[in-house]
Each structure stands twice: as structure tokens, then as C-alpha cells.
């Protein structure tokens, strides 16, 4: 397979791995990342159709709720119970959104590779996030550490989800 023909598959795997890393910290970024970055991109570039209002509002509310709820002492850990499975499953949804947007056929080998990259990335990121939060809490920096993690997760989600410019056909 030539490098040019393989480029979309490699790009999808890389973008999915970035999105998975973000989802390891914030599960709602699986959908909020692609939806909200598409909204921002549609305002700054021609040829990118904005997402529906329902998608934007739902994504923003889910992300806002998770960003706030995560700071509460009663919130379950991301590795406890079904937390990790939910994050890996959520990152699969985000990968399928990216694949559809990139016009990569669902069910192709490229998508399967992207799903694997996203799932592994989400699991590793969730584990690293738990260690980060414990380390910052031990130093009396629990809230600033959590907010720094949020900022990093959002930045990584933007990097993985920003839509490519759609060429006129």
C-alpha cells in the first residue's frame, strides 16, 4: 500500500489516539470534542458545516457537568467500577464520529486500528490522570491540579478533533 493511500488511515489513528487520551480524563470529550471543535472550525473556515444546535447544547452541557461534577468529593474514581469501561466505550463513539467526518468507511481496517488506538490511549490516560490527581492532592494542590488536567484534556481533544478543511468537489 502506498504512503498516500495509507495517509487517511494513519491520520485517523493518530487523531483517535489523541481523542482517546482526552477521553481518559473527561469521558464527555468523546462527543463534545468533535462537536464543539467542528462548531468553532465552521465559524473560521469555509466549507465546514456546523453541527446541529441540539448536538452543541447537549455536548456543552455534558462537558460542563463533568468538569464541575469531577471536583465533588462524592464523585466515583475513573478506574472504579465501570468507570474505565465507560471511558473506553465513549472513546469508540468519538472515533466513529471522526471516521464519519473524515469519510473513512465504517468497518474498514483503518477504523478498527483507530478504535484500538483510541481505547488503549483512553485507558493509559485514565491511569495517568489518577496518578496526577493523587500527586497534586498530596501536595495540597488538588483543585489546581484538577483544573490543569481539565485544560490539558480539552487541548488534546481539540488537537485530535479539529476538522480538516473540506475540499470542494
Secondary structure, DSSP 8 states (H G I E B T S, - for coil): --HHHHHHHHHHHHHHHHHHHHHHH-TTHHHHHHHHHHHHHHHHSTT-----HHHHHHHHHHHHHHHHHTTSTT---TTSTTHHHHHHHHHHHHHHHHHHHTT--TTSHHHHHHHHHHHHHHHHHHHHHHHHHHHHHHTT-HHHHHHHHHHHHHHHHHHHH--------
